[in-house]
């Protein structure tokens, strides 16, 4: 180390960043890592919802299509009973 220059303790965070040092302390880096991890998890959750919705929707459409004739027959029975 060059003597006579300021030590890391004497240099403020913006000056450390300009000198090539990381501007954040270990606690700040840890907090940022946790925040990035949470954002990734939220993104994964949204993707999981999209996959579930993409699987359930066609199943429901096919189910309603298969039941539509039976439902129409039952409704006609009720209409005939009420007439």
C-alpha positions in Angstrom: 0.0 0.0 0.0 1.2 3.5 -0.8 1.9 5.5 2.4 0.6 8.9 2.8 -2.7 8.2 0.9 -6.0 8.1 2.6 -7.0 4.7 4.1 -10.3 3.0 3.2 -11.7 4.4 6.5 -10.9 7.9 5.5 -12.6 7.7 2.1 -16.4 8.3 1.8 -18.6 5.7 -0.1 -18.8 7.8 -3.4 -15.1 8.3 -3.4 -14.6 4.5 -2.8 -16.8 3.8 -5.8 -14.7 6.1 -7.9 -11.5 4.4 -6.7 -12.9 1.0 -7.8 -14.0 -0.2 -4.3 -17.5 -1.6 -3.8 -19.7 1.3 -2.5 -21.9 -0.9 -0.3 -21.1 -2.5 3.0 -21.7 -6.2 3.7 -25.1 -5.5 5.3 -26.3 -3.5 2.4 -25.1 -6.2 -0.1 -27.0 -8.8 2.0 -30.1 -6.7 2.0 -29.9 -6.2 -1.8 -29.4 -10.0 -2.3 -32.5 -10.7 -0.2 -34.5 -8.2 -2.2 -33.4 -9.7 -5.6 -34.2 -13.2 -4.3 -37.7 -12.0 -3.3 -38.3 -10.5 -6.7 -37.2 -13.7 -8.4 -39.6 -15.7 -6.2 -42.4 -13.3 -7.1 -41.6 -13.8 -10.8 -41.6 -17.5 -10.4 -45.0 -17.4 -8.6 -46.5 -15.4 -11.5 -45.1 -18.0 -14.0 -46.6 -20.8 -11.9 -50.0 -19.1 -11.9 -49.8 -18.8 -15.7 -49.0 -22.4 -16.1 -51.8 -23.5 -13.8 -54.2 -21.2 -15.6 -53.0 -22.5 -19.0 -53.7 -26.1 -17.9 -57.0 -25.6 -16.1 -58.7 -23.4 -18.8 -58.7 -26.0 -21.6 -59.9 -28.7 -19.2 -62.8 -26.4 -18.1 -63.7 -25.6 -21.7 -63.8 -29.3 -22.7 -65.8 -30.1 -19.6 -68.4 -27.5 -20.3 -68.6 -28.5 -24.0 -69.1 -32.2 -23.0 -71.8 -31.2 -20.4 -73.6 -28.6 -22.6 -76.0 -31.1 -24.3 -77.0 -32.7 -21.0 -77.6 -29.3 -19.4 -79.7 -28.2 -22.3 -81.8 -31.4 -22.1 -82.4 -30.8 -18.3 -83.4 -27.2 -19.0 -85.9 -28.3 -21.6 -87.3 -30.8 -19.1 -87.9 -28.0 -16.6 -89.4 -25.8 -19.3 -91.7 -28.6 -20.3 -92.7 -29.1 -16.7 -93.5 -25.4 -16.2 -95.5 -25.1 -19.4 
